[in-house]
Amino acid sequence: LDSVGFQLFNAIGSNAAPFTPDTVTAVAHHSSGAIFLGGNFSFSSGANIVAFKNGALSTLSSGGLNGPVASLAIDGDVLYVGGSFTDTNSSSTGGKAGGVVSYEINSDTWVPLQDGLNGAVDSVDVVNGQVMVAGNFSQILSSSTLGSTAGGFAVWDISNSTWGNPGGFLIGSMTFVGNSTANLQVLAGNVV
């Protein structure tokens, strides 16, 4: 990880680094050996998300994302990314990456989860074929319908490529979603 740190330090400008607001807030390791880093940073060829593979930093397609990354989760060869963004830096998803998007690792391609969400995602977890997201959002966006209510928690069904109903009993701003060792779902945040 030292090599990752030094290369990121140099990429964002080593002279300014001690005074920069740039941060890395999420790390995910792929079985190929690639390490994905997400956060709030930018350099000449990308922003907010990079990969470290084959001994060097590598930008992801479309120049990364247009806002900070808060959470990363990998399922097979797909990286799920949550944060405060709406698209890639080159607008390759057409604005459909509201707070959450998937990245196909092998094809270097961004794939929106329908139209995303109407706010920031703080936490992403993948369990039993579902992507669970928690954050400061209230609606699942969809161009074909008005969208479903989601009080800071939403579930994406990977096999059907659709948002599912997580129960609808939460209203608030969630900050964490995960699973306990007893296979129970854990949510944390500000429940109203």
Residue, then its C-alpha position, 0 to 999 in steps of 0.5 A: l500500500d505504500s506504493v499506492g500512497f506515494q503514486l496517489f501523492n505524486a498524482i495529485g501534486s506532491n508540493a500541494a499535498p500537505f495542504t490539499p483537501d484531497t481524501v481517500t475514503a473508500v478502498a476495495h480489492h479485486s481478485s485480480g489484484a487491482i485496488f480501487l480507491g475512491g474519495n474526493f481528489s482529482f489529477s490530470s487524467g481523472a477524479n474521485i476514483v482510480a485503480f492501482k494495478n500492475g504497479a501503477l495508478s490507472t484512471l477508470s473510463s470516462g475520467g472517473l466520477n463528477g463528485p466524491v466517492a464515499s463507499l465501494a463494494i465488489d461482487g465478482d467483476v462488478l464494482y458498486v460505487g456510492g457517493s455524491f455524484t450524478d455522472t462520470n466526468s465525461s457524462s457517459t451515463g447521461g446523468k443516470a448515476g445519481g449517488v450510485v453506479s456500477y463499474e464493469i471491471n473487465s470491460d472498463t465500463w460504467v453502468p447506471l442502476q436505472d436512473g440512480l437516487n435523488g441524493a448522496v449514498d454513504s454506504v454500499d454493501v453486496v449480500n445474497g445478490q442484492v446491493m444495499v445502499a444507505g444515504n441521504f436520499s428519499q427517492i429512487l429515480s426512474s425515467s419511466t415512472l415517478g420513482s419509488t419512495a426510499g427513506g435513506f435505504a434502497v436495495w438493487d436486485i442484481s439478477n433482475s436489474t431492478w430496485g426492490n422494496p426494502g420494506g418502506f418502514l424507514i424515514g431518515s438519513m442512513t449512514f451505514v448498511g451491513n450484515s452481522t455475523a448472525n446474517l442480520q441486516v444492520l442499518a445506522g443513521n438518523v431515523v425520523 
